[in-house]
Amino acid sequence: MARAKKTPTFQYGIEITKPHSKQMYDHNDHVANVMKKNIIKKWDKLIKDMGDINMETPWTVFQEYTDIVKLQRGVCYSGFGSGFTLGDVDEEFRKEVELAENWRMHDLYSEMFDVGMVPAIKYEMVGFTNSFFINKASYATSLKTE
């Protein structure tokens, strides 16, 4: 008996395929760039909101600023203790965001959105239906119900 052909699935007008198509990769690259800009914008705002500080300020001073520490821990795989400056952490934070793969950005942004650290964006990445955060609130405004 012949197998019935699966009906194609579309999201944002893009056919969802396995493996990912070039169109899916292009879409996800664009969404990842938006996510990265939002994360860096949030990071810069948190630093600015701390007032008169400089990049040589010891990182341990920031333990009382829980938002910046939470954001750092959400992005970087490790924490920072004594001996590190804001400049050291800033450099590592930006590098981690810049080099993050799309699947990592999808999960990271989902988690950060869920706790209110980053804003919703227009589109969600496509092709990540088996993500750990699939049951979390969507970070995409185009998927919100009115």
C-alpha positions as CSV (number, residue, x, y, z in Angstrom):
1,M,0.0,0.0,0.0
2,A,1.4,3.4,-0.9
3,R,2.0,6.0,1.8
4,A,-0.1,9.1,1.6
5,K,2.0,12.2,1.0
6,K,2.1,14.6,4.0
7,T,0.5,18.0,3.6
8,P,3.1,20.7,3.6
9,T,3.2,23.0,6.6
10,F,3.8,26.7,6.2
11,Q,4.7,29.4,8.6
12,Y,5.0,33.1,7.5
13,G,4.6,31.8,3.9
14,I,7.7,29.5,4.3
15,E,7.3,25.8,3.7
16,I,8.7,24.0,6.8
17,T,11.0,21.2,5.6
18,K,13.4,18.8,7.1
19,P,16.3,19.5,6.7
20,H,15.8,23.2,6.8
21,S,15.6,25.0,3.4
22,K,17.6,28.1,2.4
23,Q,14.5,30.1,2.9
24,M,14.1,28.8,6.4
25,Y,17.7,29.6,7.3
26,D,17.5,33.1,5.8
27,H,14.3,33.8,7.9
28,N,15.9,32.4,11.1
29,D,19.1,34.4,10.5
30,H,17.0,37.6,10.2
31,V,15.0,36.8,13.4
32,A,18.3,35.9,15.2
33,N,19.7,39.3,14.3
34,V,16.6,41.1,15.7
35,M,16.9,39.0,18.9
36,K,20.6,39.8,19.3
37,K,20.0,43.6,18.8
38,N,17.3,43.5,21.5
39,I,19.5,41.6,24.0
40,I,22.4,44.0,23.4
41,K,20.0,47.0,23.7
42,K,18.8,45.7,27.0
43,W,22.4,45.1,28.2
44,D,23.4,48.6,27.2
45,K,20.4,50.1,29.0
46,L,21.1,48.2,32.2
47,I,24.7,49.5,32.2
48,K,23.5,53.1,31.4
49,D,20.9,52.9,34.2
50,M,23.6,52.2,36.8
51,G,24.9,55.7,36.4
52,D,28.5,56.8,36.9
53,I,30.5,53.7,36.3
54,N,33.2,52.6,34.0
55,M,34.5,49.4,32.4
56,E,37.2,49.0,35.1
57,T,34.6,48.6,37.8
58,P,34.9,45.2,39.5
59,W,32.1,42.8,38.5
60,T,31.5,41.9,42.1
61,V,30.0,45.4,42.6
62,F,27.2,44.5,40.3
63,Q,25.9,41.6,42.4
64,E,23.3,44.0,43.9
65,Y,22.1,44.8,40.4
66,T,20.2,41.6,39.9
67,D,18.9,42.4,36.4
68,I,22.3,42.8,34.8
69,V,23.6,39.7,36.6
70,K,20.5,37.7,35.5
71,L,20.9,38.8,31.9
72,Q,24.6,37.9,32.0
73,R,23.9,34.5,33.5
74,G,21.2,33.9,30.9
75,V,23.6,34.4,28.0
76,C,27.0,33.3,29.3
77,Y,27.6,29.7,30.2
78,S,29.5,30.7,33.4
79,G,29.4,33.3,36.0
80,F,32.0,35.9,36.9
81,G,33.5,36.5,40.4
82,S,36.2,38.6,41.9
83,G,39.1,39.6,39.5
84,F,36.7,40.4,36.6
85,T,35.7,43.9,35.6
86,L,32.6,45.1,33.9
87,G,34.7,45.4,30.8
88,D,35.7,41.8,31.0
89,V,32.1,40.6,31.4
90,D,30.9,43.1,28.7
91,E,33.4,41.7,26.2
92,E,32.4,38.1,26.9
93,F,28.7,38.9,27.0
94,R,28.8,40.6,23.5
95,K,30.9,37.7,22.1
96,E,28.4,35.1,23.3
97,V,25.5,37.0,21.8
98,E,27.2,37.6,18.5
99,L,28.4,34.0,18.1
100,A,25.2,32.3,19.3
101,E,23.7,29.8,16.9
102,N,20.1,30.2,15.8
103,W,18.8,27.3,17.9
104,R,20.5,28.8,20.9
105,M,18.9,32.2,20.2
106,H,15.5,30.7,19.9
107,D,15.7,28.9,23.2
108,L,17.5,31.8,25.0
109,Y,15.1,34.4,23.7
110,S,12.1,32.3,24.6
111,E,13.3,31.9,28.2
112,M,14.2,35.6,28.5
113,F,10.9,36.7,27.1
114,D,9.0,34.4,29.5
115,V,10.5,36.2,32.5
116,G,10.0,39.7,30.9
117,M,13.7,40.5,30.2
118,V,13.2,41.1,26.4
119,P,10.4,42.5,24.3
120,A,8.2,40.5,21.9
121,I,9.3,40.6,18.3
122,K,7.3,40.4,15.1
123,Y,8.2,36.9,13.9
124,E,9.3,33.7,15.5
125,M,12.0,31.4,14.2
126,V,10.7,28.5,12.0
127,G,11.4,24.8,12.2
128,F,12.0,24.6,16.0
129,T,8.8,22.7,17.0
130,N,10.8,20.3,19.2
131,S,12.3,23.0,21.3
132,F,12.6,22.6,25.1
133,F,10.6,25.8,25.4
134,I,7.8,24.9,23.1
135,N,5.2,25.2,25.8
136,K,6.3,28.7,26.9
137,A,4.7,31.9,25.7
138,S,5.6,32.8,22.2
139,Y,7.9,35.8,21.8
140,A,6.4,36.6,18.4
141,T,3.7,39.3,18.2
142,S,2.4,37.8,15.0
143,L,1.4,34.6,16.9
144,K,-0.5,36.5,19.6
145,T,-4.3,36.1,19.8
146,E,-6.3,39.2,20.2
